[in-house]
């Protein structure tokens, strides 16, 4: 008996729903016929205006396509906007035309609500498409203008395109469902939990991916720049999805994760107007004070003759085996091979000038004194006779 009652109730509900839908459909067509009969002039005028709007929007879309075709080299903002405009869909154009003239045509309430709903759906998803094109265009513009290349980075852009598309269309879907009267609180919470789960599962990949984006937009360095970090000095060869490759000056390729690289102190030594060379110079303690006073001027002359500019040439301190001077000089440009050649000229010039001036560069030496228990200095080997010099021609002397 209970099953039979339930079945009967279900049949009654289905019948009532069918009857209600049939009644609404009949009322809709009745209102539509009445509307056509009483507002035919407004409908014709609105249709003509809608056709004009439709063709105008189509012309705007064609203009965007032509703007994209004319672009050469890295895309500018005009090309990016043109690309976004060219992605305008026919459904959005039709619903925009209908929405703009619906107020003048005064359609029935049900038809007006239908037009409003369809326009909302079209506008929300079209806005998502436009936003996607602008965001991706801005990223591609940065990667092209700042000389970032490589298959790995192209893969990164593909992943970015997927993430941006999914995020924007998920937001669009939530907005549409909210306009339908659906409670989207649970859906938003579910999307949030799912996003957190995915983020935790791939946090390493996302950390390096966002680090790569930070490198692209913040521009601490670019491909081809000379950088130094820790004990590595080299040229950036490739900035990828997860790592950056740096070829050191000794020929090795160092691969370091993007996140770890940004956590370090990086010195970008590219595009400098000069290279500064630091060169310590030590002379013997037996050098006369007059020569010590003239030494900065001597060093300055040697550097200028080699093609450099002295930044500092001065007394540094008293070392263990020498009187120490410090020489800093600049070499124009940022070419290290040229700088090394100039540095070699300076070193050879210092050796030649010191030899001509009688200035000696001492070896590291240590003098040991021997004393007896009373503290009196004594010769360590008193029985050793001095070595006599023997000349081959004159014999012993």
C-alpha positions as CSV (number, residue, x, y, z in Angstrom):
1,X,0.0,0.0,0.0
2,X,2.8,2.4,0.9
3,X,4.7,1.7,-2.4
4,X,1.5,2.2,-4.4
5,X,0.8,5.5,-2.7
6,X,4.3,6.7,-3.3
7,X,4.1,5.8,-7.0
8,X,0.8,7.6,-7.3
9,X,2.2,10.7,-5.7
10,X,5.1,10.7,-8.0
11,X,2.9,10.4,-11.0
12,X,0.7,13.2,-9.8
13,X,3.7,15.4,-9.2
14,X,5.0,14.7,-12.7
15,X,1.6,15.4,-14.2
16,X,1.4,18.7,-12.3
17,X,4.8,19.7,-13.5
18,X,4.0,18.8,-17.1
19,X,0.7,20.8,-16.8
20,X,2.5,23.8,-15.3
21,X,5.1,23.8,-18.1
22,X,2.5,23.4,-20.7
23,X,0.6,26.3,-19.2
24,X,3.7,28.5,-19.1
25,X,4.5,27.7,-22.7
26,X,1.0,28.5,-23.8
27,X,1.1,31.8,-21.9
28,X,4.5,32.6,-23.4
29,X,3.3,32.1,-27.0
30,X,0.0,34.0,-26.2
31,X,2.0,37.0,-24.9
32,X,4.3,36.8,-27.8
33,X,1.5,36.8,-30.4
34,X,-0.1,39.8,-28.6
35,X,3.2,41.5,-28.5
36,X,3.8,41.1,-32.2
37,X,0.3,42.4,-32.9
38,X,0.4,45.5,-30.8
39,X,4.1,46.5,-31.0
40,X,5.0,45.4,-34.6
41,X,6.4,48.9,-35.5
42,X,8.6,49.0,-32.4
43,X,9.8,45.4,-33.1
44,X,10.8,46.3,-36.7
45,X,12.7,49.4,-35.6
46,X,14.4,47.5,-32.8
47,X,15.3,44.7,-35.2
48,X,16.9,47.2,-37.6
49,X,18.8,48.9,-34.7
50,X,19.9,45.4,-33.5
51,X,21.1,44.5,-36.9
52,X,23.2,47.7,-37.1
53,X,24.7,47.0,-33.6
54,X,25.4,43.4,-34.7
55,X,27.3,44.5,-37.9
56,X,29.1,47.2,-35.9
57,X,30.4,44.7,-33.4
58,X,31.4,42.4,-36.2
59,X,33.3,45.2,-37.8
60,X,35.0,45.9,-34.4
61,X,36.0,42.2,-34.2
62,X,37.5,42.3,-37.8
63,X,39.5,45.4,-36.8
64,X,40.9,43.5,-33.9
65,X,41.9,40.6,-36.3
66,X,43.6,43.1,-38.6
67,X,45.5,44.7,-35.7
68,X,46.9,41.3,-34.8
69,X,47.9,40.5,-38.4
70,X,49.9,43.8,-38.7
71,X,52.0,43.2,-35.5
72,X,55.7,42.4,-36.1
73,X,58.0,41.3,-33.4
74,X,57.0,41.4,-29.7
75,X,53.3,42.1,-29.2
76,X,52.5,45.6,-27.8
77,X,49.5,46.5,-25.8
78,X,47.6,47.5,-29.0
79,X,48.1,44.0,-30.4
80,X,47.1,42.4,-27.1
81,X,43.8,44.5,-27.0
82,X,43.2,43.6,-30.6
83,X,43.7,39.9,-29.9
84,X,41.2,40.2,-27.0
85,X,38.7,42.0,-29.3
86,X,39.1,39.4,-32.0
87,X,38.0,36.7,-29.5
88,X,34.6,38.2,-29.2
89,X,32.0,35.5,-29.8
90,X,28.9,35.6,-32.0
91,X,26.6,34.6,-29.1
92,X,27.8,37.6,-27.1
93,X,27.3,39.9,-30.1
94,X,23.7,38.6,-30.7
95,X,22.8,38.9,-27.0
96,X,24.3,42.4,-26.7
97,X,22.3,43.6,-29.7
98,X,19.1,42.1,-28.3
99,X,19.7,43.5,-24.8
100,X,20.4,47.0,-26.1
101,X,17.1,47.2,-28.0
102,X,14.9,45.1,-25.7
103,X,13.8,48.2,-23.7
104,X,12.6,50.0,-26.8
105,X,10.7,46.9,-28.1
106,X,9.0,46.4,-24.7
107,X,8.9,42.5,-24.9
108,X,6.7,40.4,-22.6
109,X,8.1,39.8,-19.0
110,X,9.1,36.2,-19.6
111,X,10.9,37.1,-22.8
112,X,12.6,40.1,-21.2
113,X,13.8,37.9,-18.3
114,X,15.1,35.3,-20.8
115,X,17.0,38.0,-22.7
116,X,18.5,39.3,-19.5
117,X,19.6,35.9,-18.3
118,X,21.2,34.9,-21.7
119,X,22.9,38.3,-21.9
120,X,24.3,37.8,-18.4
121,X,25.7,34.3,-19.3
122,X,27.2,35.7,-22.5
123,X,28.7,38.7,-20.9
124,X,30.3,36.8,-18.0
125,X,31.9,34.2,-20.2
126,X,33.0,36.8,-22.7
127,X,34.6,38.8,-20.0
128,X,36.5,35.7,-18.9
129,X,37.7,35.2,-22.4
130,X,38.9,38.9,-22.7
131,X,40.6,38.7,-19.3
132,X,42.4,35.5,-20.3
133,X,43.7,37.1,-23.5
134,X,44.9,40.2,-21.8
135,X,46.7,38.3,-19.0
136,X,48.3,35.8,-21.3
137,X,49.2,38.6,-23.8
138,X,50.9,40.6,-21.0
139,X,52.9,37.5,-19.9
140,X,53.9,36.7,-23.5
141,X,54.9,40.3,-24.1
142,X,57.2,40.2,-21.1
143,X,58.8,37.0,-22.1
144,X,59.4,38.2,-25.7
145,X,60.5,41.7,-24.8
146,X,62.9,40.6,-22.1
147,X,64.5,37.8,-24.2
148,X,63.3,34.8,-22.2
149,X,63.2,31.7,-24.3
150,X,63.5,27.9,-24.2
151,X,61.2,24.9,-24.4
152,X,60.9,24.8,-20.6
153,X,59.6,28.3,-20.5
154,X,57.2,27.6,-23.3
155,X,55.9,24.7,-21.2
156,X,55.6,27.1,-18.3
157,X,53.5,29.4,-20.4
158,X,51.3,26.5,-21.4
159,X,50.7,25.6,-17.8
160,X,50.1,29.3,-17.0
161,X,47.5,29.4,-19.8
162,X,45.8,26.4,-18.4
163,X,45.7,27.7,-14.9
164,X,44.4,31.2,-16.0
165,X,41.7,29.6,-18.1
166,X,40.5,27.3,-15.4
167,X,40.5,30.0,-12.8
168,X,38.6,32.6,-14.9
169,X,36.0,30.1,-16.2
170,X,35.5,28.8,-12.7
171,X,34.7,32.3,-11.5
172,X,32.4,32.8,-14.5
173,X,30.5,29.6,-13.7
174,X,30.1,30.7,-10.1
175,X,28.7,34.1,-11.2
176,X,26.3,32.5,-13.6
177,X,25.0,30.0,-11.0
178,X,24.6,32.8,-8.5
179,X,22.4,34.7,-11.0
180,X,20.3,31.5,-11.4
181,X,19.6,31.6,-7.7
182,X,21.8,28.7,-6.8
183,X,23.5,28.7,-3.4
184,X,27.2,28.8,-4.5
185,X,28.7,28.9,-0.9
186,X,29.3,25.2,-0.9
187,X,30.7,25.2,-4.4
188,X,33.1,28.0,-3.6
189,X,34.2,26.2,-0.4
190,X,34.8,23.0,-2.4
191,X,36.8,24.8,-5.0
192,X,38.9,26.4,-2.2
193,X,39.6,23.0,-0.6
194,X,40.5,21.5,-3.9
195,X,42.8,24.3,-4.7
196,X,44.5,23.9,-1.3
197,X,44.9,20.2,-1.9
198,X,46.5,20.7,-5.4
199,X,48.7,23.5,-4.0
200,X,50.0,21.3,-1.2
201,X,50.6,18.3,-3.6
202,X,52.6,20.4,-6.1
203,X,53.9,23.2,-3.9
204,X,57.5,22.7,-5.1
205,X,56.5,23.0,-8.8
206,X,54.3,26.0,-8.1
207,X,57.0,27.7,-6.0
208,X,59.5,27.4,-8.8
209,X,56.9,28.4,-11.4
210,X,56.0,31.6,-9.5
211,X,59.7,32.2,-9.0
212,X,60.1,32.0,-12.8
213,X,57.3,34.6,-13.2
214,X,59.0,36.8,-10.6
215,X,62.2,36.6,-12.6
216,X,60.3,37.5,-15.8
217,X,58.4,40.5,-14.3
218,X,60.8,41.8,-11.6
219,X,63.8,41.3,-14.1
220,X,66.7,40.8,-11.7
221,X,68.5,39.2,-14.7
222,X,67.8,38.1,-18.3
223,X,69.1,35.4,-20.6
224,X,72.6,36.4,-21.5
225,X,73.3,38.5,-18.4
226,X,76.4,37.9,-16.4
227,X,75.5,37.2,-12.8
228,X,77.3,36.1,-9.6
229,X,75.9,34.3,-6.5
230,X,77.7,32.4,-3.8
231,X,81.0,31.4,-5.4
232,X,79.5,31.1,-9.0
233,X,80.2,33.7,-11.7
234,X,78.7,33.0,-15.1
235,X,76.2,33.8,-17.9
236,X,72.5,33.0,-17.7
237,X,71.8,30.6,-20.6
238,X,68.2,29.6,-19.9
239,X,65.3,30.4,-17.5
240,X,63.0,27.5,-17.3
241,X,59.8,26.3,-15.6
242,X,61.6,24.9,-12.6
243,X,65.3,25.9,-12.8
244,X,67.8,28.4,-14.3
245,X,70.9,27.3,-16.1
246,X,74.1,29.4,-15.6
247,X,77.3,28.7,-17.5
248,X,80.2,29.6,-15.3
249,X,83.4,31.2,-16.6
250,X,85.2,27.9,-16.2
251,X,82.8,26.2,-18.7
252,X,80.5,24.3,-16.3
253,X,76.8,24.6,-16.5
254,X,75.2,25.2,-13.0
255,X,71.6,24.3,-12.6
256,X,69.7,25.8,-9.7
257,X,66.0,25.9,-8.8
258,X,64.4,29.3,-9.4
259,X,63.2,29.6,-5.8
260,X,66.6,28.8,-4.4
261,X,68.2,31.3,-6.8
262,X,65.9,34.1,-5.8
263,X,66.6,33.4,-2.1
264,X,70.3,34.2,-2.7
265,X,72.0,37.5,-3.1
266,X,72.5,37.9,-6.8
267,X,74.8,40.4,-8.4
268,X,74.0,41.3,-12.0
269,X,77.3,42.4,-13.5
270,X,76.0,43.0,-17.0
271,X,75.5,46.3,-18.8
272,X,78.2,48.0,-16.7
273,X,80.0,51.0,-18.0
274,X,83.3,49.8,-16.4
275,X,84.9,46.8,-14.6
276,X,86.8,47.5,-11.4
277,X,89.9,45.5,-10.7
278,X,91.3,45.2,-7.2
279,X,95.1,44.6,-7.0
280,X,97.1,44.4,-3.8
281,X,100.8,45.5,-4.1
282,X,103.4,44.8,-1.5
283,X,107.0,46.1,-1.4
284,X,109.9,45.3,0.8
285,X,110.5,47.0,4.2
286,X,113.9,48.1,2.9
287,X,112.3,50.4,0.4
288,X,113.2,54.1,1.2
289,X,110.4,56.3,2.4
290,X,110.9,58.6,-0.6
291,X,110.0,55.8,-2.9
292,X,107.1,54.7,-0.7
293,X,105.7,58.2,-1.0
294,X,106.0,58.2,-4.8
295,X,104.5,54.7,-5.2
296,X,100.8,55.8,-5.6
297,X,101.8,58.2,-8.4
298,X,103.9,55.4,-10.0
299,X,101.0,53.0,-9.9
300,X,98.6,55.6,-11.3
301,X,100.9,56.3,-14.3
302,X,101.2,52.5,-15.0
303,X,97.4,52.1,-15.0
304,X,96.7,55.1,-17.2
305,X,99.3,53.9,-19.7
306,X,97.5,50.6,-19.9
307,X,94.2,52.2,-20.6
308,X,92.5,52.2,-17.2
309,X,91.4,54.8,-14.7
310,X,92.6,54.7,-11.1
311,X,89.9,54.8,-8.4
312,X,92.3,54.3,-5.5
313,X,96.0,53.9,-5.1
314,X,97.1,54.3,-1.5
315,X,98.9,52.8,1.5
316,X,97.0,49.9,3.1
317,X,99.0,48.8,6.1
318,X,102.1,47.1,7.4
319,X,102.0,43.4,6.5
320,X,104.0,40.5,7.9
321,X,106.6,40.6,5.2
322,X,105.8,43.8,3.2
323,X,104.6,47.4,3.2
324,X,101.1,46.9,1.6
325,X,99.5,49.2,-0.9
326,X,96.1,48.7,-2.5
327,X,95.3,49.6,-6.2
328,X,91.8,49.9,-7.5
329,X,91.3,50.8,-11.2
330,X,88.5,50.8,-13.7
331,X,88.4,49.5,-17.2
332,X,85.8,50.9,-19.6
333,X,83.1,48.5,-20.8
334,X,81.9,45.2,-19.4
335,X,84.0,42.7,-21.5
336,X,85.9,40.5,-19.1
337,X,88.5,39.3,-21.6
338,X,89.4,42.9,-22.4
339,X,89.6,43.7,-18.7
340,X,91.9,40.7,-18.1
341,X,94.3,41.9,-20.8
342,X,94.4,45.4,-19.3
343,X,95.0,43.9,-15.9
344,X,97.9,41.8,-17.3
345,X,99.4,44.9,-18.8
346,X,99.2,46.7,-15.5
347,X,100.9,43.8,-13.6
348,X,103.7,43.5,-16.1
349,X,104.1,47.3,-16.1
350,X,104.4,47.3,-12.3
351,X,107.1,44.6,-12.4
352,X,109.1,46.5,-15.1
353,X,108.8,49.8,-13.3
354,X,109.8,48.3,-9.9
355,X,112.8,46.6,-11.5
356,X,113.9,50.0,-13.0
357,X,113.3,51.8,-9.7
358,X,115.1,49.2,-7.7
359,X,111.9,48.4,-5.7
360,X,111.7,44.8,-4.6
361,X,108.6,42.7,-4.0
362,X,109.4,40.5,-1.1
363,X,108.7,36.8,-0.7
364,X,106.9,35.8,2.5
365,X,109.8,35.4,5.0
366,X,110.2,34.6,8.7
367,X,113.3,35.4,10.9
368,X,114.0,33.1,13.8
369,X,116.2,34.3,16.8
370,X,117.9,31.7,19.2
371,X,118.7,32.5,22.8
372,X,120.2,30.7,25.7
373,X,118.3,30.2,29.0
374,X,119.4,33.6,30.2
375,X,117.8,35.3,27.2
376,X,121.1,36.1,25.4
377,X,120.9,35.8,21.7
378,X,123.4,33.2,20.4
379,X,124.3,31.8,17.0
380,X,122.6,28.5,16.5
381,X,125.5,26.9,14.7
382,X,128.8,28.5,16.0
383,X,131.1,25.9,14.5
384,X,129.8,26.4,10.9
385,X,132.3,28.3,8.8
386,X,131.0,30.9,6.3
387,X,130.8,29.6,2.7
388,X,133.5,30.9,0.5
389,X,132.8,31.9,-3.1
390,X,135.0,30.2,-5.7
391,X,135.5,31.8,-9.1
392,X,136.2,29.4,-11.9
393,X,139.0,31.5,-13.4
394,X,140.7,33.0,-10.4
395,X,140.3,29.9,-8.1
396,X,139.6,30.2,-4.4
397,X,139.7,33.6,-2.8
